[in-house]
C-alpha cells in the first residue's frame, strides 16, 4: 500500500519519488499527493487568469491571433 502511495505521489510530482517519502505513512503520502494536485490545479487557473489579463491589454482584433500563436 505504501509503495502505491509513493508511486502516486511520484506521478503527481512529475518524476521519480523523492527520497525519504517512505518515512511518511500511507495517509500522509496520500494527503501530500492531494495537496500537490490541488496546488497544480490552482496554479493552472491562476496562469489562465494572468494570460487572459495580459491579452486584455492588446487590441481586440489581435487577441485571437496572439492566442493561437501562444497557445498551440
N, C-alpha and C positions, 0 to 999 in steps of 0.2 A: 504493500500500500504506500509506504513512504517513498519507494522508488518511483512509483507512478506520479506522486505529487512533485517530486524533484523534476521529473521529465516534463510535467505540465508547466511548472514554473520556468524551466529552461525554454520551452516553446513561447511562453509569454514574454520572456526577456529577449527572444530572438537569437538565441545561440546556445552554447553549451552551458549547463548549470554551473553556477558559481560554487567554488569550493567552500565548504562549511555549511551548506544548506542542509546537510544531513543532521546537523545539530538541532534543527527545528523539528518539532513533531509534525505529523501529517496535517493536523488542523491549522497550525501556524503557517505551514507551507501553502496550504490552500488559501488562507487569508491573505498571504503575501501575493500570491498569483492573482487573486481577485482585485487587490489594491493596484497592482501593476496594470491590469486590464482596464480598470476604471480610470487610472491616470492617463493611459494612452487614448482612451475614448475622449476624455476631457481635452487633451492636447489637440486631437484632431478637430474637435469642434471649435476650439479657440483659433486654430490656424485657419479654418474655413472662414470664421468671422473676420479675422485680420485680412485675409485675402479679399473678401468682399468689401471691406472698408477701404483697402488700397485701390480697388477698381473704381470705387465711388469718386476718386479724385480725377479719373480720366473722363474725357467727353463720352457721352453715351454711345456714339457711333463706333468708338474704338473698343469699348468694353468686350463685346463679343469676340472680335478677332484676337484681342490680347488674351482673353480667357482660353481660346482654342490653342494659342501658341504656348502658353504657360502650363496648361493642364492637358497633357496628351490623352 
